[in-house]
Amino acid sequence: MDDVPDMTIRNNGSAPVSDQQLRDAMVQRLIELGAARSPRVVAAFRSVPRHLATPEVAMARTYDAEYAAVTKTDATGVDISSVSAPRIQAMQIEQADIQPGMSVLEIGSGGVNAAYLAELVGEQGRVITMDIDHDVTQRAKDFLKATGHRNVTVITADGEQGVPGHAPYDRILVTVQAADIPPAWIHQLNEGGRLVVPLRMRGMTRTIAFVRDGERLVSDGFELCGFVPMQGAGENRVRLAVIHDTDGEEIALRLDGHPEPDTEALRAALRTARAEAWSGVTLAGDESNEHLDLWLTTALDNLPLMAAKPSARQRGLVASASPLGVPTLVDGDSFAYRTVRATDDPDRFELGAVGHGPQGKAVAERLVEEIQTWDRAHRGHRAHIEVHPAGTPDDQLPAGRVIDRLHTRITISWP
Ligand SMILES: C[S@@+](CC[C@H](N)C(=O)[O-])C[C@H]1O[C@@H](n2cnc3c(N)ncnc32)[C@H](O)[C@@H]1O
C-alpha cells in the first residue's frame, strides 16, 4: 500500500489521535461486537485508511463501528448510496469467507469494502467492484488510487447482469438490498462458491451467505441488516400503504408482495381503542427479534412491516416502533402488531400484540399464538433459506414459505 498522510485530530483538545489509533479502536470494537472474528479480517480493517473515502466526514466518525456515511439521497429523501458501517462490512466479509488468491465480485461499490477485499485476496487474487452510479465509481477509483490497491478493477454498470467479462467468481458480495437473485449472479459463481446478499423477503432483509449447488443456492447463515435499495433493472421497492398521516406523524405498512390492504378501514381502526394479547414468552433485553420475525412471516400470510415516524411514536400512537419495521398482521378491517411489555425481571420483556379495529382482539390473539408456536417449536433454531429458479414445481421445493419473485422462488423452512 502507498504511504498515506498521517492525519491527526485532537480529542477534546488533549493528546492528538492518529488515524491508526482510530483504526485500532474501531477494530477493538468490531471484535467486541463479534463482527470481525478472523485474524486476516482484523488485519485488513486495521490497515485500510477508510477516512480517505469520505473527506467530507470528520475522520473520527468514519471509524465509528456503526456509522454509515451516506453519500447520496434520491428526490424522495431515500438514501441510495453510502460507505457502509464498519460493523456491517466486517459482518458480510466474514460471511463471505474470503481466501487468498480468490476472484471476488462486489456489487455496490464505495471503495472501502473493495480495499478490504483486496487485502484479503492478496496479490494473487483479484477484486471487481461495480456500481450503477458513475459518481460512486469515480469516488471508489480515487480512493483506491490513494490507498494503492492495484488488484481492484472498478466498473460502472447495472449489477443485474453481474460482470460476465471477468467471471467466474469464487465469491460475489452484494452490498445493496436485493428483492430477487438475477440468474447472472448464480451462473457467474463457481460451483460451491459463496454469494453474500442482503435479501429482502416479505419486507424483512437479512444478509444471507448462500452456497451455489448447481442451479440453486442454499443458505449457510444470515445476519440482520439494513441496506439502501437496488436501482436499475432489479429495482423493486416496498410500497407504502399509509394508515395515518397527520402533521407529519406518518404511520405506514410496507407492502412487499402482500395483498392490497383496505387503508381506509385500517385508518379508522387505528383510531379505535387498543386490544392487547400477551404470550407469556419472554426475551432478554439484548435478544434480537430477527428469528421470531422470520418465523412470523413464514407462518402468517399477510404480515407486512409497520413503519412509524418518530413523532407518531412520541405521541404514543403506536406502542412499538423500529427503523426496520414492526411485523403487523392484517385481516380485513383490523390489524395487530408485535410489541413487548416489562416483566418483574428487569432484564426480560414479555412478547405480545396490540390490535386495532373490530377484530383487533382476535387478530392480536392470532399473532400471539404464532409467537407461542415459535417459542415451543422453533426457538433456538435458524431458518433455512434456499433459492430456486422461477418455474421450479412446488413438489421440488423444501416445505415452508415460498416467495415468488421474477427470477426465483425463495423458500424459508424451519427445522
Ligand atoms: C451501501 S452502498 C455500497 C457500499 C460499499 N460496498 C462500501 O464500500 O461500503 C450501495 C451501492 O449500491 C449501488 N447500486 C444500487 N443499485 C445498483 C445496481 N443495480 N448495480 C450496481 N450498483 C447498484 C448504489 O449506487 C450504492 O452506491
The ligand as an SDF file (V2000), in Angstrom:
LIG
                    3D

 27 29  0  0  0  0  0  0  0  0999 V2000
  -24.3280    0.6650    0.5560 C   0  0  0  0  0  0  0  0  0  0  0  0
  -23.6720    1.2320   -0.9460 S   0  0  0  0  0  0  0  0  0  0  0  0
  -22.2220    0.2430   -1.1610 C   0  0  0  0  0  0  0  0  0  0  0  0
  -21.2060    0.3730   -0.0750 C   0  0  0  0  0  0  0  0  0  0  0  0
  -19.8450   -0.1320   -0.4290 C   0  0  0  0  0  0  0  0  0  0  0  0
  -19.8380   -1.5450   -0.7560 N   0  0  0  0  0  0  0  0  0  0  0  0
  -18.8230    0.1580    0.6360 C   0  0  0  0  0  0  0  0  0  0  0  0
  -17.6450    0.1790    0.2890 O   0  0  0  0  0  0  0  0  0  0  0  0
  -19.1640    0.3350    1.8040 O   0  0  0  0  0  0  0  0  0  0  0  0
  -24.7510    0.5360   -2.1680 C   0  0  0  0  0  0  0  0  0  0  0  0
  -24.4150    0.9120   -3.5850 C   0  0  0  0  0  0  0  0  0  0  0  0
  -25.1540    0.1090   -4.4650 O   0  0  0  0  0  0  0  0  0  0  0  0
  -25.2910    0.8210   -5.6660 C   0  0  0  0  0  0  0  0  0  0  0  0
  -26.3180    0.2020   -6.5150 N   0  0  0  0  0  0  0  0  0  0  0  0
  -27.6600    0.3120   -6.4420 C   0  0  0  0  0  0  0  0  0  0  0  0
  -28.2420   -0.4090   -7.4170 N   0  0  0  0  0  0  0  0  0  0  0  0
  -27.2390   -0.9810   -8.1270 C   0  0  0  0  0  0  0  0  0  0  0  0
  -27.2010   -1.8300   -9.2750 C   0  0  0  0  0  0  0  0  0  0  0  0
  -28.3030   -2.2480   -9.8890 N   0  0  0  0  0  0  0  0  0  0  0  0
  -25.9870   -2.2230   -9.7340 N   0  0  0  0  0  0  0  0  0  0  0  0
  -24.8370   -1.8110   -9.1320 C   0  0  0  0  0  0  0  0  0  0  0  0
  -24.8270   -0.9970   -8.0570 N   0  0  0  0  0  0  0  0  0  0  0  0
  -26.0050   -0.6020   -7.5500 C   0  0  0  0  0  0  0  0  0  0  0  0
  -25.6310    2.2280   -5.1990 C   0  0  0  0  0  0  0  0  0  0  0  0
  -25.3340    3.1930   -6.2020 O   0  0  0  0  0  0  0  0  0  0  0  0
  -24.7440    2.3540   -3.9430 C   0  0  0  0  0  0  0  0  0  0  0  0
  -23.5740    3.0610   -4.2180 O   0  0  0  0  0  0  0  0  0  0  0  0
  1  2  1  0
  2  3  1  0
  2 10  1  0
  3  4  1  0
  4  5  1  0
  5  6  1  0
  5  7  1  0
  7  8  2  0
  7  9  1  0
 10 11  1  0
 11 12  1  0
 11 26  1  0
 12 13  1  0
 13 14  1  0
 13 24  1  0
 14 15  1  0
 14 23  1  0
 15 16  2  0
 16 17  1  0
 17 18  1  0
 17 23  2  0
 18 19  1  0
 18 20  2  0
 20 21  1  0
 21 22  2  0
 22 23  1  0
 24 25  1  0
 24 26  1  0
 26 27  1  0
M  CHG  2   2   1   9  -1
M  END
$$$$
